[in-house]
């Protein structure tokens, strides 16, 4: 087909956030010809927006920290639904990945004695987040890009071109994966700038497309996050695990309306910010759940003492995992104790001096001053929950990151399993480094082991090209659906019926509405030229948004318990029997099917890292019996 640009690589990486860049570096270092493709500008990804830091048990701020403590915290945060092997690899390898970044040129903030400084974050027992002010993601991306440039310079020096082994395609969106007898053969998409179609022939694809937040009305996510990677994986025959777990970050901006949902970093609470309701009450003490009672302070005095004497006091409840804090804020607002704009107050001005706040939280200071005319060094912020992160994602092998489809890998936010039912802050930046590296390494190894390259089927190529072309017309026919109208309605439904607090009846209503949207989506069309046409782009994205929304809603209805990022008002308790179940989504043509699958059993060695009393909060009686027998 002459009107399609055709390119050939060994490995293509879809996504240029931290996971994608780290994967591409590894694949190129393994000698594979690698392409990095990103829907938006190179460098503009959620990773760059990450503020607080990357969690890694380096033990710099407290020598008692180690991988075992980090593993425990991660499993607790995920309410024991995490894939234990991913949590183990992550805790063990994160420090090495952070050190490695410094060898690439990153410069983290320092302790007075010159070590990498580490800050407190919710759910982490010790200060653990390596950071650069509140602009950690920026430094991470800058460093990975710098490493890529240095590899490209090596390739040039060695006689190739700068992009002979590592090429970058910014503002290029992948709309379909192509298969050869069930194996990856390539990916098809378009260049946003020219509208030209492009085929990347490659035996291995690494999905690093990030999250799905744009399916919800109030979100910290930006326009690209339409769940493309999740949907691409499903359509190619891979599976998604536990899509019901969506993280609502407790602190998004609530005012003014144009910025509602923009993130207020957890570092504000990590650095001593307290939450109060409209009556001035520091309400989090009322919301410490049973499973966390032993670790959190029950009085303001003890909580305040913890900042200067963490050894002899328990942590403030503002630093509970995100799901707990988000639900607490939601309850306060619902009970009529919210701020004038429907949030609660978050105040750091009484804890730190203005110059300290500006030094430690420069982006937050700037964000509130510019967007809300609030000076956070002198007055509280108004904050409320915002859809932030999806714990569910592509089901992968924990060691290799390969999905069910040979040649298809996933790393970073698009992959599932690592965070269980709730991600701890800071665990994403380290996740994408650890598993990005592993995905790059194993994709390269897979390509190296192939006897012959899979081939792209020309009929399939013509069909995906036609599917993309036919959405764009000179004039809209009668009955055509506007993609923006459909997106708006979808976001409202997901927010209202599949949001932070869920009920069976509302979830059923959402699923019915999604069926109706799917029918309407068949008539979505856009007009105008092929160059930079956002209406056409959204028309292509909307089916991905509908697919992932259906997975979230169906899994949320199926899981009749509350755990982490999934709260069922009609089933408020955590049920040990559900802890043994992963919900797996697959696609059967236009329909999403859901099945239950056993959660892999944690090794006794890892179980032994927990007190038996703690295990009894999560495991069933039979599991405990088996554990007792094994450890007797
Ligand atoms: P991303 O960085 O999200 O990158 C995804 C890439 O995929 C982008 O390049 C995008 O253009 C591309 N893409 C998507 N679809 C397509 C397609 N169809 N074709 C081609 N390209 C595509 N986590 C922490 O650990 N610590 C923090 O302090 C922190 N702060 C955060 C602050 C904010 C405001 C936000 C939104 C998130 C924060 N997170 C934080 C979460 C964390 O940043 C993300 O989960 C993480 O960066 C995801 O990285 P990733 O590499 O998986 O994907």
Boltz pocket constraint, residues with backbone or C-beta under 6 A from the ligand:
constraints:
  - pocket:
      binder: B
      contacts: [[A, 14], [A, 15], [A, 16], [A, 17], [A, 18], [A, 19], [A, 20], [A, 37], [A, 38], [A, 39], [A, 40], [A, 41], [A, 44], [A, 45], [A, 46], [A, 47], [A, 48], [A, 49], [A, 50], [A, 51], [A, 52], [A, 53], [A, 54], [A, 55], [A, 136], [A, 137], [A, 172], [A, 173], [A, 174], [A, 175], [A, 208], [A, 209], [A, 210], [A, 211], [A, 220], [A, 221], [A, 224], [A, 228], [A, 229], [A, 263], [A, 388], [A, 389], [A, 411], [A, 412], [A, 413], [A, 414], [A, 424], [A, 425], [A, 426], [A, 427], [A, 428], [A, 429], [A, 430], [A, 432]]
      max_distance: 6.0
